Amino acid sequence: MKNQIISLAMIAGLAACSGGNPFDVVETEEVAGGETDGDGITTDSGVPPGTVSPSAGSTVFRSEPLSDAAGAENYGNGFANSVSYNSADDTFTVNNLAFDGDSPYQRGTIVSSLNEGRFAVYEAEDSATDPIGGGAIDQLTYRAVYGVSRNRTDTGIPTTQFAIIRTGNYIPYGFGGFIYQRDETVTLPASLQAGYTGSAGGLRDFKSGGGLQYTTSDIRISVDYDDFDDGAAVRGAIENRKVFDIDGNDITSEVANQISEGLTELPIARFVIGPGVLQESGDLVGEITANYTDVEGNVASYETGNYYAIMSGDNAEEIIGVFVLESASQSSRDTSGFIAYRGDVLRP
């Protein structure tokens, strides 16, 4: 079944919630280190497409696997295959998405950032102009979430960064994609354990009803470098999860109550612990589950999905990545980017 376009009301312009930011220009095709494959690669490790044969000493980029089979359930994934940021005018350019305007995405008006300003939000134009007839052509509701590390390389660019692009105008899920990358090398510890804390911000779209929402959360990650023999053990929790409508209103309690009567918070999502998660390049890929207890005391599944990440730094000081969680009961998908730093104390 092909994706069907649905109509949504466009957002009215309001003053931005925050000012400029220090983001530098991002051009994934230029900053990615080593050989790359534009059509993507498939590996037994489950690492997303991007840099071919990466190492701990190379820069790396990863992108959402392309799903271009019209009958596939996730048709539209990975179409946003290249992004760039222009710090001079605070705009964001996305390649390979139809009806997302003729100009770069502008900084969000009603919602300009997520998670206390940690991640920037950009909006595609709501209309384009026919240069011959002069008429306005309605565009689709695309949003981009962009995050960069607080750390910088020797050349002044962020050591890590991510971008997520989704729309709420299709049934089932529409065209979009995500990209994350490391513009630094990594030295992985040989033993002992390390703890990381950070934040996440992303977009929530729907399989059967259309619509687009924003999400935020906190993330905790622990790594045991001593075991397993086949890669380190990775443990993580995505908590303090919140959902906002496209106008920025907090609807977390409403969404939670739809999951199960009496719930006021979204369930914590936890990493599944197992071997083979950490690659020598610093790539991390694993599963996530989120369960809740209903009013009768029964444990039920809410979401399942995966996290895709990569470590960076001389002492593996940070982890950047994306997690994708789908809920069968709410026909929803949360695609969020996160950045976590080693040794940080999570805010209250």
Secondary structure, DSSP 8 states (H G I E B T S, - for coil): ---EE-----------SS-------EEHHHH--S-B-TT----TT---SBBSS--TTS-EEEE------TTSTTTTTT---EEEEETTTTEEEEES-TTS-SS-EEE-SS--EETTTTEEEEE--SEEE-TTT--EEE---EEEEEEE-S-B-TTSSBSEEEEEEEESSEESS-S-EEEEEE-S-B---SSSEEEEEEEEEEEEEESSS--EEEEEEEEEEEEESS--SSS-EEEEEEEEEEEE-TT--B-HHHHHHHHSTT--S---EEE---SS-B-TTSEEEEEEEEEEE-TTS-EEEEEEEEEEEEEEBTT--EEEEEEEEEETTTTEEEEEEEEEEET-----
